[in-house]
Amino acid sequence: DKVLDAKVTSAYPLTGNQIAEIVATLQERYGCKVKVEADVDNDLIGGVSIRVGDEVIDASVRGKLAQLAATLKN
């Protein structure tokens, strides 16, 4: 069985329930087992950034602010 490694970076430590919810969502999205490594980045304002292989799912506040700034410049 295929297992994907995912790195989850958050502004604050995640609870076991939050990690389980992320794992369930990623397993549903990719159709295989997912092993999550959780990390804390104090530079994030809030939210999470998830890296699975070459794909990054940026749901962090910092990432959303960067997207907003890019949109406003265009």
C-alpha positions as CSV (number, residue, x, y, z in Angstrom):
1,D,0.0,0.0,0.0
2,K,1.2,3.5,-0.9
3,V,1.9,5.9,2.0
4,L,2.4,9.6,1.4
5,D,4.5,11.7,3.7
6,A,3.0,15.1,4.6
7,K,4.6,17.9,6.5
8,V,2.1,20.2,8.3
9,T,3.4,23.5,9.6
10,S,1.1,25.5,11.9
11,A,1.4,28.7,14.0
12,Y,0.6,26.8,17.2
13,P,0.9,23.1,18.2
14,L,-1.9,21.0,16.8
15,T,-4.0,18.8,19.0
16,G,-4.3,15.1,18.2
17,N,-7.9,15.6,16.9
18,Q,-6.7,18.4,14.5
19,I,-3.9,16.1,13.2
20,A,-6.4,13.2,12.8
21,E,-8.8,15.5,10.8
22,I,-5.9,16.6,8.5
23,V,-4.9,13.0,8.0
24,A,-8.5,12.0,7.2
25,T,-8.9,14.8,4.7
26,L,-5.5,14.1,3.0
27,Q,-6.3,10.4,2.8
28,E,-9.6,11.1,1.2
29,R,-8.0,13.6,-1.3
30,Y,-5.1,11.3,-2.3
31,G,-6.8,7.9,-1.9
32,C,-4.0,6.4,0.2
33,K,-2.6,6.4,3.6
34,V,-0.9,9.5,4.8
35,K,1.8,9.9,7.4
36,V,1.9,13.4,8.9
37,E,4.8,15.2,10.5
38,A,3.7,18.3,12.4
39,D,5.9,21.3,13.0
40,V,5.4,24.8,14.5
41,D,6.5,28.0,12.7
42,N,6.2,31.0,14.9
43,D,6.3,33.3,11.8
44,L,2.9,32.1,10.7
45,I,0.1,34.3,12.0
46,G,-2.4,31.4,12.0
47,G,-3.7,28.5,10.0
48,V,-1.6,25.7,8.4
49,S,0.6,25.0,5.5
50,I,0.7,21.4,4.2
51,R,3.4,20.0,1.9
52,V,2.7,16.6,0.3
53,G,5.5,15.8,-2.2
54,D,5.8,18.7,-4.5
55,E,2.3,20.1,-3.7
56,V,1.8,22.8,-1.1
57,I,-1.6,23.6,0.3
58,D,-1.2,27.0,2.0
59,A,-4.1,27.7,4.3
60,S,-2.0,30.0,6.5
61,V,-2.9,33.6,7.3
62,R,0.5,34.7,6.0
63,G,-0.1,32.8,2.7
64,K,-3.5,34.4,2.3
65,L,-2.1,37.8,3.0
66,A,0.6,37.3,0.4
67,Q,-2.1,36.2,-2.2
68,L,-4.1,39.3,-1.4
69,A,-1.1,41.5,-1.8
70,A,-0.3,39.9,-5.2
71,T,-3.9,40.4,-6.3
72,L,-3.9,44.0,-5.3
73,K,-0.7,44.7,-7.3
74,N,-2.2,43.3,-10.5
